[in-house]
Amino acid sequence: MTDYTAILTRRYKGKEWKLDGDNYDGLSWLSDGTKPTKAALDKLADEVAAEIEAETTAQAAAKKSAQTKLAALGLTADEIAAL
């Protein structure tokens, strides 16, 4: 299933729209200009999904790196939070 909300949020920044439900038929284009076609949005789906996956992976790697650094110092995340 295509995540139109993610596509519109990432690729049409600054544009106003409303999505009623999860499918293209529920898209109301509120900005000036032409509403993007279903085909145009579907074409962006894999690209946006890969972008989101890369961001999630990078965040997980950063968290693991931070935990490794804390462990090397003999600290836990809970100890840092308490500070």
C-alpha positions as CSV (number, residue, x, y, z in Angstrom):
1,M,0.0,0.0,0.0
2,T,1.3,3.4,-0.9
3,D,2.0,5.8,1.9
4,Y,0.6,9.0,0.4
5,T,1.0,11.0,3.6
6,A,4.7,10.3,3.7
7,I,5.2,11.1,0.0
8,L,3.2,14.4,0.2
9,T,4.9,15.5,3.4
10,R,8.4,14.8,2.0
11,R,8.0,15.8,-1.6
12,Y,5.4,18.6,-1.5
13,K,6.7,20.7,1.4
14,G,4.9,24.0,1.7
15,K,1.8,22.7,-0.2
16,E,-1.5,22.4,1.5
17,W,-3.5,19.2,1.1
18,K,-5.9,17.0,3.0
19,L,-6.0,13.2,2.8
20,D,-9.2,11.5,3.9
21,G,-8.3,7.9,4.4
22,D,-5.3,6.1,3.0
23,N,-5.9,6.2,-0.7
24,Y,-5.5,8.7,-3.5
25,D,-9.2,9.2,-3.9
26,G,-9.3,10.8,-0.5
27,L,-6.7,13.5,-1.5
28,S,-8.0,17.1,-1.6
29,W,-5.5,19.6,-3.1
30,L,-5.8,22.9,-1.3
31,S,-2.8,24.7,-2.7
32,D,-2.6,26.6,-5.9
33,G,-1.5,24.6,-8.9
34,T,-2.4,21.2,-10.1
35,K,-2.9,18.2,-7.8
36,P,-0.2,15.6,-8.4
37,T,-1.5,12.5,-10.2
38,K,-1.7,9.1,-8.6
39,A,0.9,7.9,-11.0
40,A,3.3,10.7,-10.0
41,L,2.9,9.9,-6.3
42,D,3.1,6.1,-6.9
43,K,6.4,6.7,-8.8
44,L,7.8,8.4,-5.7
45,A,6.7,5.6,-3.3
46,D,9.8,3.4,-3.5
47,E,12.2,6.4,-3.3
48,V,10.4,7.8,-0.2
49,A,10.2,4.4,1.5
50,A,14.0,3.8,1.0
51,E,14.6,7.3,2.4
52,I,12.6,6.5,5.5
53,E,14.3,3.2,5.9
54,A,17.8,4.8,5.6
55,E,16.9,7.4,8.2
56,T,15.6,4.7,10.6
57,T,18.8,2.6,10.1
58,A,21.0,5.7,10.7
59,Q,19.1,6.6,13.9
60,A,19.5,3.0,15.2
61,A,23.2,3.0,14.3
62,A,23.7,6.4,16.1
63,K,21.9,5.1,19.2
64,K,24.1,1.9,19.2
65,S,27.2,4.0,18.8
66,A,26.2,6.3,21.7
67,Q,25.5,3.2,23.9
68,T,28.9,1.8,23.0
69,K,30.6,5.0,23.9
70,L,28.8,5.2,27.2
71,A,29.7,1.6,28.0
72,A,33.4,2.4,27.3
73,L,33.1,5.1,29.9
74,G,31.5,2.7,32.3
75,L,28.2,4.5,32.2
76,T,24.6,3.5,31.3
77,A,21.9,5.5,29.6
78,D,20.0,5.6,32.8
79,E,23.0,7.1,34.7
80,I,23.3,9.8,32.0
81,A,19.6,10.5,32.2
82,A,19.8,10.9,36.0
83,L,22.5,13.5,35.5
